């Protein structure tokens, strides 16, 4: 896994990385470049790159609208749930 603080750092990290990157996980809104711009830049060099975007939602009320924070699920819980769905 390669972590980057923002879009420009992600592009620099990809350029410095010697192996193939299979998946980009990015936020939709970031300082500088947004997630779509980062994905387009990285896909121009790696058209097979898969992209997963997420949108961070504030957990405090903003502009008169209340948001809630969804509980994270562990990888094991997600896997177990998927296995239950596929059971005959």
PDB file of N, CA, C and O in Angstrom:
ATOM      1  N   UNK A   1       0.846  -1.165   0.000  1.00  0.00           N
ATOM      2  CA  UNK A   1       0.000   0.000   0.000  1.00  0.00           C
ATOM      3  C   UNK A   1       0.895   1.233   0.000  1.00  0.00           C
ATOM      4  O   UNK A   1       1.897   1.288   0.713  1.00  0.00           O
ATOM      5  N   UNK A   2       0.529   2.194  -0.789  1.00  0.00           N
ATOM      6  CA  UNK A   2       1.238   3.463  -0.864  1.00  0.00           C
ATOM      7  C   UNK A   2       0.261   4.539  -0.420  1.00  0.00           C
ATOM      8  O   UNK A   2      -0.819   4.671  -0.996  1.00  0.00           O
ATOM      9  N   UNK A   3       0.626   5.308   0.594  1.00  0.00           N
ATOM     10  CA  UNK A   3      -0.246   6.363   1.102  1.00  0.00           C
ATOM     11  C   UNK A   3       0.254   7.716   0.621  1.00  0.00           C
ATOM     12  O   UNK A   3       1.457   7.941   0.493  1.00  0.00           O
ATOM     13  N   UNK A   4      -0.687   8.610   0.358  1.00  0.00           N
ATOM     14  CA  UNK A   4      -0.345   9.968  -0.068  1.00  0.00           C
ATOM     15  C   UNK A   4      -1.291  10.946   0.611  1.00  0.00           C
ATOM     16  O   UNK A   4      -2.460  10.634   0.835  1.00  0.00           O
ATOM     17  N   UNK A   5      -0.785  12.125   0.938  1.00  0.00           N
ATOM     18  CA  UNK A   5      -1.576  13.127   1.645  1.00  0.00           C
ATOM     19  C   UNK A   5      -2.522  13.891   0.728  1.00  0.00           C
ATOM     20  O   UNK A   5      -3.521  14.442   1.187  1.00  0.00           O
ATOM     21  N   UNK A   6      -2.211  13.927  -0.574  1.00  0.00           N
ATOM     22  CA  UNK A   6      -3.050  14.678  -1.508  1.00  0.00           C
ATOM     23  C   UNK A   6      -2.791  14.151  -2.917  1.00  0.00           C
ATOM     24  O   UNK A   6      -1.983  13.243  -3.114  1.00  0.00           O
ATOM     25  N   UNK A   7      -3.477  14.726  -3.881  1.00  0.00           N
ATOM     26  CA  UNK A   7      -3.378  14.253  -5.255  1.00  0.00           C
ATOM     27  C   UNK A   7      -1.993  14.370  -5.853  1.00  0.00           C
ATOM     28  O   UNK A   7      -1.513  13.442  -6.504  1.00  0.00           O
ATOM     29  N   UNK A   8      -1.344  15.510  -5.636  1.00  0.00           N
ATOM     30  CA  UNK A   8      -0.002  15.700  -6.184  1.00  0.00           C
ATOM     31  C   UNK A   8       0.970  14.677  -5.593  1.00  0.00           C
ATOM     32  O   UNK A   8       1.812  14.131  -6.306  1.00  0.00           O
ATOM     33  N   UNK A   9       0.849  14.422  -4.288  1.00  0.00           N
ATOM     34  CA  UNK A   9       1.700  13.406  -3.653  1.00  0.00           C
ATOM     35  C   UNK A   9       1.422  12.014  -4.221  1.00  0.00           C
ATOM     36  O   UNK A   9       2.340  11.209  -4.380  1.00  0.00           O
ATOM     37  N   UNK A  10       0.159  11.735  -4.525  1.00  0.00           N
ATOM     38  CA  UNK A  10      -0.201  10.432  -5.089  1.00  0.00           C
ATOM     39  C   UNK A  10       0.453  10.234  -6.452  1.00  0.00           C
ATOM     40  O   UNK A  10       0.959   9.152  -6.753  1.00  0.00           O
ATOM     41  N   UNK A  11       0.442  11.265  -7.261  1.00  0.00           N
ATOM     42  CA  UNK A  11       1.057  11.166  -8.589  1.00  0.00           C
ATOM     43  C   UNK A  11       2.570  10.990  -8.463  1.00  0.00           C
ATOM     44  O   UNK A  11       3.165  10.184  -9.178  1.00  0.00           O
ATOM     45  N   UNK A  12       3.188  11.741  -7.558  1.00  0.00           N
ATOM     46  CA  UNK A  12       4.624  11.590  -7.337  1.00  0.00           C
ATOM     47  C   UNK A  12       4.963  10.196  -6.821  1.00  0.00           C
ATOM     48  O   UNK A  12       5.957   9.602  -7.240  1.00  0.00           O
ATOM     49  N   UNK A  13       4.142   9.673  -5.913  1.00  0.00           N
ATOM     50  CA  UNK A  13       4.373   8.334  -5.370  1.00  0.00           C
ATOM     51  C   UNK A  13       4.251   7.281  -6.460  1.00  0.00           C
ATOM     52  O   UNK A  13       5.030   6.328  -6.499  1.00  0.00           O
ATOM     53  N   UNK A  14       3.268   7.452  -7.348  1.00  0.00           N
ATOM     54  CA  UNK A  14       3.093   6.502  -8.452  1.00  0.00           C
ATOM     55  C   UNK A  14       4.295   6.544  -9.388  1.00  0.00           C
ATOM     56  O   UNK A  14       4.759   5.504  -9.855  1.00  0.00           O
ATOM     57  N   UNK A  15       4.797   7.737  -9.660  1.00  0.00           N
ATOM     58  CA  UNK A  15       5.957   7.874 -10.539  1.00  0.00           C
ATOM     59  C   UNK A  15       7.202   7.225  -9.934  1.00  0.00           C
ATOM     60  O   UNK A  15       8.025   6.663 -10.657  1.00  0.00           O
ATOM     61  N   UNK A  16       7.340   7.302  -8.616  1.00  0.00           N
ATOM     62  CA  UNK A  16       8.510   6.733  -7.937  1.00  0.00           C
ATOM     63  C   UNK A  16       8.382   5.227  -7.725  1.00  0.00           C
ATOM     64  O   UNK A  16       9.385   4.543  -7.520  1.00  0.00           O
ATOM     65  N   UNK A  17       7.166   4.711  -7.773  1.00  0.00           N
ATOM     66  CA  UNK A  17       6.926   3.288  -7.531  1.00  0.00           C
ATOM     67  C   UNK A  17       7.376   2.464  -8.728  1.00  0.00           C
ATOM     68  O   UNK A  17       7.072   2.809  -9.870  1.00  0.00           O
ATOM     69  N   UNK A  18       8.092   1.387  -8.476  1.00  0.00           N
ATOM     70  CA  UNK A  18       8.636   0.586  -9.578  1.00  0.00           C
ATOM     71  C   UNK A  18       7.694  -0.514 -10.058  1.00  0.00           C
ATOM     72  O   UNK A  18       7.847  -1.020 -11.169  1.00  0.00           O
ATOM     73  N   UNK A  19       6.737  -0.879  -9.239  1.00  0.00           N
ATOM     74  CA  UNK A  19       5.817  -1.951  -9.629  1.00  0.00           C
ATOM     75  C   UNK A  19       4.522  -1.401 -10.194  1.00  0.00           C
ATOM     76  O   UNK A  19       4.332  -0.192 -10.321  1.00  0.00           O
ATOM     77  N   UNK A  20       3.643  -2.328 -10.528  1.00  0.00           N
ATOM     78  CA  UNK A  20       2.333  -1.957 -11.066  1.00  0.00           C
ATOM     79  C   UNK A  20       1.377  -1.671  -9.915  1.00  0.00           C
ATOM     80  O   UNK A  20       1.379  -2.382  -8.910  1.00  0.00           O
ATOM     81  N   UNK A  21       0.576  -0.653 -10.059  1.00  0.00           N
ATOM     82  CA  UNK A  21      -0.470  -0.344  -9.085  1.00  0.00           C
ATOM     83  C   UNK A  21      -1.782  -0.836  -9.667  1.00  0.00           C
ATOM     84  O   UNK A  21      -2.157  -0.464 -10.779  1.00  0.00           O
ATOM     85  N   UNK A  22      -2.479  -1.675  -8.913  1.00  0.00           N
ATOM     86  CA  UNK A  22      -3.717  -2.282  -9.398  1.00  0.00           C
ATOM     87  C   UNK A  22      -4.962  -1.495  -9.020  1.00  0.00           C
ATOM     88  O   UNK A  22      -5.954  -1.511  -9.749  1.00  0.00           O
ATOM     89  N   UNK A  23      -4.915  -0.800  -7.869  1.00  0.00           N
ATOM     90  CA  UNK A  23      -6.120  -0.141  -7.366  1.00  0.00           C
ATOM     91  C   UNK A  23      -5.756   1.194  -6.735  1.00  0.00           C
ATOM     92  O   UNK A  23      -4.826   1.283  -5.933  1.00  0.00           O
ATOM     93  N   UNK A  24      -6.493   2.222  -7.105  1.00  0.00           N
ATOM     94  CA  UNK A  24      -6.386   3.536  -6.489  1.00  0.00           C
ATOM     95  C   UNK A  24      -7.626   3.741  -5.629  1.00  0.00           C
ATOM     96  O   UNK A  24      -8.749   3.633  -6.121  1.00  0.00           O
ATOM     97  N   UNK A  25      -7.429   4.035  -4.346  1.00  0.00           N
ATOM     98  CA  UNK A  25      -8.529   4.394  -3.449  1.00  0.00           C
ATOM     99  C   UNK A  25      -8.337   5.865  -3.138  1.00  0.00           C
ATOM    100  O   UNK A  25      -7.313   6.259  -2.580  1.00  0.00           O
ATOM    101  N   UNK A  26      -9.315   6.673  -3.494  1.00  0.00           N
ATOM    102  CA  UNK A  26      -9.165   8.121  -3.346  1.00  0.00           C
ATOM    103  C   UNK A  26     -10.454   8.762  -2.868  1.00  0.00           C
ATOM    104  O   UNK A  26     -11.552   8.258  -3.106  1.00  0.00           O
ATOM    105  N   UNK A  27     -10.292   9.872  -2.194  1.00  0.00           N
ATOM    106  CA  UNK A  27     -11.449  10.658  -1.777  1.00  0.00           C
ATOM    107  C   UNK A  27     -11.905  11.496  -2.971  1.00  0.00           C
ATOM    108  O   UNK A  27     -11.102  11.812  -3.849  1.00  0.00           O
ATOM    109  N   UNK A  28     -13.151  11.845  -3.008  1.00  0.00           N
ATOM    110  CA  UNK A  28     -13.673  12.674  -4.092  1.00  0.00           C
ATOM    111  C   UNK A  28     -13.142  14.100  -3.958  1.00  0.00           C
ATOM    112  O   UNK A  28     -12.723  14.708  -4.943  1.00  0.00           O
ATOM    113  N   UNK A  29     -13.161  14.623  -2.744  1.00  0.00           N
ATOM    114  CA  UNK A  29     -12.732  16.001  -2.489  1.00  0.00           C
ATOM    115  C   UNK A  29     -11.422  15.979  -1.720  1.00  0.00           C
ATOM    116  O   UNK A  29     -11.327  15.404  -0.636  1.00  0.00           O
ATOM    117  N   UNK A  30     -10.410  16.618  -2.304  1.00  0.00           N
ATOM    118  CA  UNK A  30      -9.100  16.718  -1.659  1.00  0.00           C
ATOM    119  C   UNK A  30      -8.524  18.093  -1.961  1.00  0.00           C
ATOM    120  O   UNK A  30      -8.959  18.758  -2.901  1.00  0.00           O
ATOM    121  N   UNK A  31      -7.544  18.521  -1.166  1.00  0.00           N
ATOM    122  CA  UNK A  31      -6.903  19.800  -1.477  1.00  0.00           C
ATOM    123  C   UNK A  31      -6.126  19.715  -2.789  1.00  0.00           C
ATOM    124  O   UNK A  31      -5.500  18.695  -3.076  1.00  0.00           O
ATOM    125  N   UNK A  32      -6.164  20.767  -3.571  1.00  0.00           N
ATOM    126  CA  UNK A  32      -5.432  20.772  -4.844  1.00  0.00           C
ATOM    127  C   UNK A  32      -6.211  20.056  -5.922  1.00  0.00           C
ATOM    128  O   UNK A  32      -7.113  20.638  -6.525  1.00  0.00           O
ATOM    129  N   UNK A  33      -5.880  18.804  -6.175  1.00  0.00           N
ATOM    130  CA  UNK A  33      -6.566  17.988  -7.192  1.00  0.00           C
ATOM    131  C   UNK A  33      -7.673  17.189  -6.535  1.00  0.00           C
ATOM    132  O   UNK A  33      -7.531  16.745  -5.396  1.00  0.00           O
ATOM    133  N   UNK A  34      -8.775  17.002  -7.246  1.00  0.00           N
ATOM    134  CA  UNK A  34      -9.815  16.125  -6.693  1.00  0.00           C
ATOM    135  C   UNK A  34      -9.537  14.681  -7.120  1.00  0.00           C
ATOM    136  O   UNK A  34      -8.658  14.429  -7.943  1.00  0.00           O
ATOM    137  N   UNK A  35     -10.279  13.756  -6.565  1.00  0.00           N
ATOM    138  CA  UNK A  35     -10.050  12.344  -6.839  1.00  0.00           C
ATOM    139  C   UNK A  35     -10.173  11.972  -8.304  1.00  0.00           C
ATOM    140  O   UNK A  35      -9.431  11.122  -8.796  1.00  0.00           O
ATOM    141  N   UNK A  36     -11.100  12.601  -8.999  1.00  0.00           N
ATOM    142  CA  UNK A  36     -11.272  12.305 -10.430  1.00  0.00           C
ATOM    143  C   UNK A  36     -10.041  12.726 -11.224  1.00  0.00           C
ATOM    144  O   UNK A  36      -9.596  12.004 -12.116  1.00  0.00           O
ATOM    145  N   UNK A  37      -9.498  13.884 -10.902  1.00  0.00           N
ATOM    146  CA  UNK A  37      -8.304  14.366 -11.599  1.00  0.00           C
ATOM    147  C   UNK A  37      -7.107  13.450 -11.352  1.00  0.00           C
ATOM    148  O   UNK A  37      -6.323  13.175 -12.261  1.00  0.00           O
ATOM    149  N   UNK A  38      -6.979  12.987 -10.124  1.00  0.00           N
ATOM    150  CA  UNK A  38      -5.889  12.055  -9.801  1.00  0.00           C
ATOM    151  C   UNK A  38      -6.060  10.762 -10.592  1.00  0.00           C
ATOM    152  O   UNK A  38      -5.107  10.254 -11.184  1.00  0.00           O
ATOM    153  N   UNK A  39      -7.280  10.236 -10.594  1.00  0.00           N
ATOM    154  CA  UNK A  39      -7.545   8.994 -11.326  1.00  0.00           C
ATOM    155  C   UNK A  39      -7.248   9.152 -12.809  1.00  0.00           C
ATOM    156  O   UNK A  39      -6.642   8.268 -13.414  1.00  0.00           O
ATOM    157  N   UNK A  40      -7.665  10.264 -13.402  1.00  0.00           N
ATOM    158  CA  UNK A  40      -7.408  10.483 -14.827  1.00  0.00           C
ATOM    159  C   UNK A  40      -5.909  10.567 -15.111  1.00  0.00           C
ATOM    160  O   UNK A  40      -5.430  10.025 -16.107  1.00  0.00           O
ATOM    161  N   UNK A  41      -5.172  11.247 -14.235  1.00  0.00           N
ATOM    162  CA  UNK A  41      -3.725  11.369 -14.429  1.00  0.00           C
ATOM    163  C   UNK A  41      -3.043  10.008 -14.340  1.00  0.00           C
ATOM    164  O   UNK A  41      -2.174   9.687 -15.150  1.00  0.00           O
ATOM    165  N   UNK A  42      -3.438   9.216 -13.359  1.00  0.00           N
ATOM    166  CA  UNK A  42      -2.809   7.898 -13.197  1.00  0.00           C
ATOM    167  C   UNK A  42      -3.252   6.927 -14.287  1.00  0.00           C
ATOM    168  O   UNK A  42      -2.460   6.101 -14.741  1.00  0.00           O
ATOM    169  N   UNK A  43      -4.496   7.018 -14.705  1.00  0.00           N
ATOM    170  CA  UNK A  43      -4.972   6.138 -15.780  1.00  0.00           C
ATOM    171  C   UNK A  43      -4.358   6.474 -17.131  1.00  0.00           C
ATOM    172  O   UNK A  43      -4.320   5.622 -18.018  1.00  0.00           O
ATOM    173  N   UNK A  44      -3.880   7.692 -17.302  1.00  0.00           N
ATOM    174  CA  UNK A  44      -3.228   8.035 -18.575  1.00  0.00           C
ATOM    175  C   UNK A  44      -1.950   7.215 -18.749  1.00  0.00           C
ATOM    176  O   UNK A  44      -1.514   6.974 -19.874  1.00  0.00           O
ATOM    177  N   UNK A  45      -1.352   6.789 -17.642  1.00  0.00           N
ATOM    178  CA  UNK A  45      -0.149   5.952 -17.701  1.00  0.00           C
ATOM    179  C   UNK A  45      -0.456   4.476 -17.486  1.00  0.00           C
ATOM    180  O   UNK A  45       0.328   3.611 -17.876  1.00  0.00           O
ATOM    181  N   UNK A  46      -1.593   4.190 -16.866  1.00  0.00           N
ATOM    182  CA  UNK A  46      -1.973   2.812 -16.565  1.00  0.00           C
ATOM    183  C   UNK A  46      -3.474   2.662 -16.814  1.00  0.00           C
ATOM    184  O   UNK A  46      -4.261   2.730 -15.870  1.00  0.00           O
ATOM    185  N   UNK A  47      -3.884   2.459 -18.072  1.00  0.00           N
ATOM    186  CA  UNK A  47      -5.313   2.415 -18.411  1.00  0.00           C
ATOM    187  C   UNK A  47      -6.101   1.313 -17.698  1.00  0.00           C
ATOM    188  O   UNK A  47      -7.324   1.403 -17.593  1.00  0.00           O
ATOM    189  N   UNK A  48      -5.424   0.287 -17.214  1.00  0.00           N
ATOM    190  CA  UNK A  48      -6.106  -0.815 -16.533  1.00  0.00           C
ATOM    191  C   UNK A  48      -6.296  -0.555 -15.045  1.00  0.00           C
ATOM    192  O   UNK A  48      -6.859  -1.393 -14.341  1.00  0.00           O
ATOM    193  N   UNK A  49      -5.835   0.592 -14.553  1.00  0.00           N
ATOM    194  CA  UNK A  49      -5.947   0.923 -13.135  1.00  0.00           C
ATOM    195  C   UNK A  49      -7.410   0.952 -12.711  1.00  0.00           C
ATOM    196  O   UNK A  49      -8.232   1.629 -13.328  1.00  0.00           O
ATOM    197  N   UNK A  50      -7.721   0.220 -11.668  1.00  0.00           N
ATOM    198  CA  UNK A  50      -9.073   0.253 -11.097  1.00  0.00           C
ATOM    199  C   UNK A  50      -9.107   1.380 -10.067  1.00  0.00           C
ATOM    200  O   UNK A  50      -8.116   1.639  -9.384  1.00  0.00           O
ATOM    201  N   UNK A  51     -10.252   2.043  -9.962  1.00  0.00           N
ATOM    202  CA  UNK A  51     -10.376   3.202  -9.079  1.00  0.00           C
ATOM    203  C   UNK A  51     -11.594   3.027  -8.179  1.00  0.00           C
ATOM    204  O   UNK A  51     -12.687   2.703  -8.644  1.00  0.00           O
ATOM    205  N   UNK A  52     -11.389   3.242  -6.901  1.00  0.00           N
ATOM    206  CA  UNK A  52     -12.466   3.246  -5.919  1.00  0.00           C
ATOM    207  C   UNK A  52     -12.465   4.623  -5.279  1.00  0.00           C
ATOM    208  O   UNK A  52     -11.497   5.005  -4.621  1.00  0.00           O
ATOM    209  N   UNK A  53     -13.550   5.373  -5.471  1.00  0.00           N
ATOM    210  CA  UNK A  53     -13.638   6.696  -4.863  1.00  0.00           C
ATOM    211  C   UNK A  53     -14.581   6.635  -3.680  1.00  0.00           C
ATOM    212  O   UNK A  53     -15.518   5.837  -3.646  1.00  0.00           O
ATOM    213  N   UNK A  54     -14.316   7.487  -2.724  1.00  0.00           N
ATOM    214  CA  UNK A  54     -15.172   7.574  -1.542  1.00  0.00           C
ATOM    215  C   UNK A  54     -15.438   9.038  -1.270  1.00  0.00           C
ATOM    216  O   UNK A  54     -14.702   9.913  -1.728  1.00  0.00           O
ATOM    217  N   UNK A  55     -16.472   9.290  -0.537  1.00  0.00           N
ATOM    218  CA  UNK A  55     -16.795  10.660  -0.154  1.00  0.00           C
ATOM    219  C   UNK A  55     -16.832  10.714   1.365  1.00  0.00           C
ATOM    220  O   UNK A  55     -17.651  10.050   2.001  1.00  0.00           O
ATOM    221  N   UNK A  56     -15.949  11.500   1.930  1.00  0.00           N
ATOM    222  CA  UNK A  56     -15.944  11.675   3.389  1.00  0.00           C
ATOM    223  C   UNK A  56     -17.127  12.556   3.753  1.00  0.00           C
ATOM    224  O   UNK A  56     -17.341  13.614   3.161  1.00  0.00           O
ATOM    225  N   UNK A  57     -17.872  12.112   4.715  1.00  0.00           N
ATOM    226  CA  UNK A  57     -19.046  12.870   5.146  1.00  0.00           C
ATOM    227  C   UNK A  57     -18.766  13.403   6.542  1.00  0.00           C
ATOM    228  O   UNK A  57     -18.397  12.636   7.431  1.00  0.00           O
ATOM    229  N   UNK A  58     -18.936  14.712   6.751  1.00  0.00           N
ATOM    230  CA  UNK A  58     -18.678  15.263   8.082  1.00  0.00           C
ATOM    231  C   UNK A  58     -19.612  14.656   9.110  1.00  0.00           C
ATOM    232  O   UNK A  58     -20.765  14.349   8.807  1.00  0.00           O
ATOM    233  N   UNK A  59     -19.115  14.484  10.324  1.00  0.00           N
ATOM    234  CA  UNK A  59     -19.930  13.889  11.389  1.00  0.00           C
ATOM    235  C   UNK A  59     -20.593  14.961  12.244  1.00  0.00           C
ATOM    236  O   UNK A  59     -21.301  14.639  13.198  1.00  0.00           O
ATOM    237  N   UNK A  60     -20.375  16.213  11.920  1.00  0.00           N
ATOM    238  CA  UNK A  60     -21.014  17.302  12.654  1.00  0.00           C
ATOM    239  C   UNK A  60     -21.953  18.042  11.717  1.00  0.00           C
ATOM    240  O   UNK A  60     -21.726  18.068  10.507  1.00  0.00           O
ATOM    241  N   UNK A  61     -23.004  18.643  12.255  1.00  0.00           N
ATOM    242  CA  UNK A  61     -23.931  19.376  11.401  1.00  0.00           C
ATOM    243  C   UNK A  61     -23.220  20.497  10.637  1.00  0.00           C
ATOM    244  O   UNK A  61     -22.340  21.170  11.174  1.00  0.00           O
ATOM    245  N   UNK A  62     -23.614  20.682   9.391  1.00  0.00           N
ATOM    246  CA  UNK A  62     -23.021  21.721   8.561  1.00  0.00           C
ATOM    247  C   UNK A  62     -24.118  22.325   7.702  1.00  0.00           C
ATOM    248  O   UNK A  62     -24.901  21.597   7.093  1.00  0.00           O
ATOM    249  N   UNK A  63     -24.181  23.618   7.649  1.00  0.00           N
ATOM    250  CA  UNK A  63     -25.170  24.313   6.812  1.00  0.00           C
ATOM    251  C   UNK A  63     -26.590  23.871   7.114  1.00  0.00           C
ATOM    252  O   UNK A  63     -27.419  23.781   6.209  1.00  0.00           O
ATOM    253  N   UNK A  64     -26.877  23.595   8.373  1.00  0.00           N
ATOM    254  CA  UNK A  64     -28.224  23.226   8.750  1.00  0.00           C
ATOM    255  C   UNK A  64     -28.594  21.785   8.441  1.00  0.00           C
ATOM    256  O   UNK A  64     -29.749  21.401   8.623  1.00  0.00           O
ATOM    257  N   UNK A  65     -27.658  20.987   7.985  1.00  0.00           N
ATOM    258  CA  UNK A  65     -27.934  19.596   7.656  1.00  0.00           C
ATOM    259  C   UNK A  65     -27.147  18.691   8.590  1.00  0.00           C
ATOM    260  O   UNK A  65     -25.954  18.906   8.801  1.00  0.00           O
ATOM    261  N   UNK A  66     -27.786  17.707   9.137  1.00  0.00           N
ATOM    262  CA  UNK A  66     -27.108  16.776  10.034  1.00  0.00           C
ATOM    263  C   UNK A  66     -26.637  15.553   9.250  1.00  0.00           C
ATOM    264  O   UNK A  66     -27.353  15.038   8.392  1.00  0.00           O
ATOM    265  N   UNK A  67     -25.454  15.109   9.550  1.00  0.00           N
ATOM    266  CA  UNK A  67     -24.895  13.914   8.933  1.00  0.00           C
ATOM    267  C   UNK A  67     -24.617  12.899  10.019  1.00  0.00           C
ATOM    268  O   UNK A  67     -24.515  13.253  11.194  1.00  0.00           O
ATOM    269  N   UNK A  68     -24.497  11.659   9.641  1.00  0.00           N
ATOM    270  CA  UNK A  68     -24.120  10.640  10.602  1.00  0.00           C
ATOM    271  C   UNK A  68     -22.898   9.913  10.098  1.00  0.00           C
ATOM    272  O   UNK A  68     -22.616   9.873   8.900  1.00  0.00           O
ATOM    273  N   UNK A  69     -22.183   9.342  11.039  1.00  0.00           N
ATOM    274  CA  UNK A  69     -20.981   8.583  10.702  1.00  0.00           C
ATOM    275  C   UNK A  69     -21.349   7.112  10.676  1.00  0.00           C
ATOM    276  O   UNK A  69     -21.860   6.569  11.655  1.00  0.00           O
ATOM    277  N   UNK A  70     -21.084   6.473   9.547  1.00  0.00           N
ATOM    278  CA  UNK A  70     -21.375   5.055   9.416  1.00  0.00           C
ATOM    279  C   UNK A  70     -20.276   4.255  10.090  1.00  0.00           C
ATOM    280  O   UNK A  70     -19.093   4.573   9.973  1.00  0.00           O
ATOM    281  N   UNK A  71     -20.679   3.231  10.785  1.00  0.00           N
ATOM    282  CA  UNK A  71     -19.706   2.362  11.441  1.00  0.00           C
ATOM    283  C   UNK A  71     -18.859   1.652  10.407  1.00  0.00           C
ATOM    284  O   UNK A  71     -19.361   1.198   9.379  1.00  0.00           O
ATOM    285  N   UNK A  72     -17.577   1.561  10.688  1.00  0.00           N
ATOM    286  CA  UNK A  72     -16.694   0.795   9.812  1.00  0.00           C
ATOM    287  C   UNK A  72     -16.854  -0.679  10.135  1.00  0.00           C
ATOM    288  O   UNK A  72     -17.128  -1.055  11.275  1.00  0.00           O
ATOM    289  N   UNK A  73     -16.682  -1.495   9.132  1.00  0.00           N
ATOM    290  CA  UNK A  73     -16.711  -2.937   9.340  1.00  0.00           C
ATOM    291  C   UNK A  73     -15.319  -3.474   9.090  1.00  0.00           C
ATOM    292  O   UNK A  73     -14.616  -3.023   8.186  1.00  0.00           O
ATOM    293  N   UNK A  74     -14.934  -4.426   9.889  1.00  0.00           N
ATOM    294  CA  UNK A  74     -13.624  -5.037   9.686  1.00  0.00           C
ATOM    295  C   UNK A  74     -13.665  -5.886   8.418  1.00  0.00           C
ATOM    296  O   UNK A  74     -14.733  -6.280   7.951  1.00  0.00           O
ATOM    297  N   UNK A  75     -12.498  -6.155   7.881  1.00  0.00           N
ATOM    298  CA  UNK A  75     -12.414  -6.993   6.682  1.00  0.00           C
ATOM    299  C   UNK A  75     -13.021  -8.364   6.945  1.00  0.00           C
ATOM    300  O   UNK A  75     -13.659  -8.943   6.066  1.00  0.00           O
ATOM    301  N   UNK A  76     -12.823  -8.883   8.155  1.00  0.00           N
ATOM    302  CA  UNK A  76     -13.381 -10.199   8.496  1.00  0.00           C
ATOM    303  C   UNK A  76     -14.911 -10.167   8.484  1.00  0.00           C
ATOM    304  O   UNK A  76     -15.548 -11.107   8.007  1.00  0.00           O
ATOM    305  N   UNK A  77     -15.496  -9.094   9.005  1.00  0.00           N
ATOM    306  CA  UNK A  77     -16.956  -8.984   9.030  1.00  0.00           C
ATOM    307  C   UNK A  77     -17.515  -8.881   7.620  1.00  0.00           C
ATOM    308  O   UNK A  77     -18.539  -9.490   7.311  1.00  0.00           O
ATOM    309  N   UNK A  78     -16.856  -8.121   6.770  1.00  0.00           N
ATOM    310  CA  UNK A  78     -17.311  -7.992   5.387  1.00  0.00           C
ATOM    311  C   UNK A  78     -17.212  -9.336   4.676  1.00  0.00           C
ATOM    312  O   UNK A  78     -18.126  -9.720   3.947  1.00  0.00           O
ATOM    313  N   UNK A  79     -16.107 -10.053   4.884  1.00  0.00           N
ATOM    314  CA  UNK A  79     -15.923 -11.365   4.258  1.00  0.00           C
ATOM    315  C   UNK A  79     -16.989 -12.348   4.756  1.00  0.00           C
ATOM    316  O   UNK A  79     -17.574 -13.083   3.960  1.00  0.00           O
ATOM    317  N   UNK A  80     -17.241 -12.364   6.059  1.00  0.00           N
ATOM    318  CA  UNK A  80     -18.237 -13.277   6.620  1.00  0.00           C
ATOM    319  C   UNK A  80     -19.627 -12.975   6.069  1.00  0.00           C
ATOM    320  O   UNK A  80     -20.386 -13.895   5.765  1.00  0.00           O
ATOM    321  N   UNK A  81     -19.960 -11.716   5.940  1.00  0.00           N
ATOM    322  CA  UNK A  81     -21.264 -11.340   5.394  1.00  0.00           C
ATOM    323  C   UNK A  81     -21.394 -11.794   3.945  1.00  0.00           C
ATOM    324  O   UNK A  81     -22.441 -12.301   3.542  1.00  0.00           O
ATOM    325  N   UNK A  82     -20.332 -11.614   3.160  1.00  0.00           N
ATOM    326  CA  UNK A  82     -20.355 -12.064   1.773  1.00  0.00           C
ATOM    327  C   UNK A  82     -20.497 -13.567   1.668  1.00  0.00           C
ATOM    328  O   UNK A  82     -21.203 -14.068   0.793  1.00  0.00           O
ATOM    329  N   UNK A  83     -19.828 -14.295   2.557  1.00  0.00           N
ATOM    330  CA  UNK A  83     -19.903 -15.758   2.544  1.00  0.00           C
ATOM    331  C   UNK A  83     -21.320 -16.211   2.882  1.00  0.00           C
ATOM    332  O   UNK A  83     -21.815 -17.174   2.295  1.00  0.00           O
ATOM    333  N   UNK A  84     -21.979 -15.529   3.823  1.00  0.00           N
ATOM    334  CA  UNK A  84     -23.356 -15.898   4.167  1.00  0.00           C
ATOM    335  C   UNK A  84     -24.287 -15.677   2.986  1.00  0.00           C
ATOM    336  O   UNK A  84     -25.207 -16.466   2.767  1.00  0.00           O
ATOM    337  N   UNK A  85     -24.058 -14.606   2.216  1.00  0.00           N
ATOM    338  CA  UNK A  85     -24.923 -14.311   1.066  1.00  0.00           C
ATOM    339  C   UNK A  85     -24.759 -15.351  -0.026  1.00  0.00           C
ATOM    340  O   UNK A  85     -25.706 -15.630  -0.762  1.00  0.00           O
ATOM    341  N   UNK A  86     -23.561 -15.933  -0.144  1.00  0.00           N
ATOM    342  CA  UNK A  86     -23.294 -16.882  -1.208  1.00  0.00           C
ATOM    343  C   UNK A  86     -23.630 -18.312  -0.808  1.00  0.00           C
ATOM    344  O   UNK A  86     -23.594 -19.208  -1.651  1.00  0.00           O
ATOM    345  N   UNK A  87     -23.953 -18.540   0.444  1.00  0.00           N
ATOM    346  CA  UNK A  87     -24.272 -19.899   0.902  1.00  0.00           C
ATOM    347  C   UNK A  87     -25.524 -20.404   0.218  1.00  0.00           C
ATOM    348  O   UNK A  87     -26.455 -19.631  -0.010  1.00  0.00           O
ATOM    349  N   UNK A  88     -25.570 -21.709  -0.120  1.00  0.00           N
ATOM    350  CA  UNK A  88     -26.760 -22.253  -0.821  1.00  0.00           C
ATOM    351  C   UNK A  88     -27.991 -22.296   0.048  1.00  0.00           C
ATOM    352  O   UNK A  88     -29.052 -22.725  -0.405  1.00  0.00           O
TER     353      UNK A  88
END
